Amino acid sequence: ITTSRIKLTFASPVLFASGSAALKESAMAALDQVAKSLIKMDNQVTVEGHTDAARMIGKKFTSNRQLSLIRSFSVIDYLIKGGVPPGRLTAYGYGEFRPILPNTSEENRGQNRRIEIDILRKDAGK
């Protein structure tokens, strides 16, 4: 929590299989709770996708940035199905370009693979 937003972070393996943008069935319970909370407020929400720096060789997606953006859209689509108004949701795909840790170990790369949901304060930026 900061003065301008509330940030929810989900480790990518919780929501998605490796290299996939399809939500795991097990992720839906957590996102259902997020949707229920978001319906009760009218704040703007951003969904940010992040990956590690591993190269996408022979994968469905051409880049980590594309994968991260499509994952953000998957989360947004699910939140919309849960009743969150689409006009309040924005997707970003940062790929490997905003790591929280250096991509120097599997543990660090695992932390970098994540979805962040930011609930923006109404008066932020005023």
Disulfide bonds with the S-S distance in Angstrom:
none
